[in-house]
Amino acid sequence: MGGVQRSYTVRRCSENKQVTGLWDDPEWKRTVSLTIDNSMEEHPSYVPVTEAKLLYNDTRIHVIFRVEDRYVRTRRQAFQDDVWNDSCVEFFFTPSADRATGYFNLEMNAGGVMLFHHRQNRTEGIELVRPEDGKRIEIKGSLPRINDPEIPGPLVWTIEYAIPYEVISRYTIMVRPAPGVLWYANFYKCADESSHPHWFTWNPIASERPDFHRKECFGILAFA
């Protein structure tokens, strides 16, 4: 098990919550953020400022990221491409308090291109979310889909998406969010192929090299 375990409280939003991509829209403005501020390198060459917020209602979980960034590059264009090589934010989560059920890794570049898998660990029990299910995730961001050549910045970008519970429950056992329910999760910022590659996490991970696939190091999402 991981040593430190952060916790984030996910509060309820309205049933008609819109996906706007706006960090300060009325419902997001009332929501506390978490900070992705733990470097997986001892001396990172670059430190972006990355925050995330979550909300939930009866049908979807809503996620938004805000990044004060530089050296932004997005080249991947297709669902399930290797978006971690671009300027990317990631949400890994187990939709229950049972780690044995595995976890999802939802990785999205700054242009809104997504990779979405369910797996037991980095190399085993991997199931790719089907394209028809990926299309049900509503996405809105502030940058164009392709940003190449790299943008030296500085700039601020946001990406927001909403995941239907019906999609999650197709691939694993899900405990539907409600007051008192706990999920496990971690959040990441990376950019493997930028001129200044970096790897940051929300809940700390003790690893000799960057490795986001450590479900034992997930923090807690506590629904209220």
Beta strands, then each sheet from edge to edge (+ up, - down):
strand 1: 7-12
strand 2: 34-35
strand 3: 38-39
strand 4: 49-56
strand 5: 60-69
strand 6: 72-74
strand 7: 88-94
strand 8: 103-109
strand 9: 114-119
strand 10: 127-128
strand 11: 138-141
strand 12: 147-151
strand 13: 155-164
strand 14: 182-190
strand 15: 199-201
strand 16: 219-223
sheet 1: 2+ 4- 1- 16- 14+ 7- 8+ 9- 10+
sheet 2: 2+ 4- 1- 16- 14+ 15- 3+
sheet 3: 2+ 4- 5+ 13- 11+
sheet 4: 6+ 12-
end
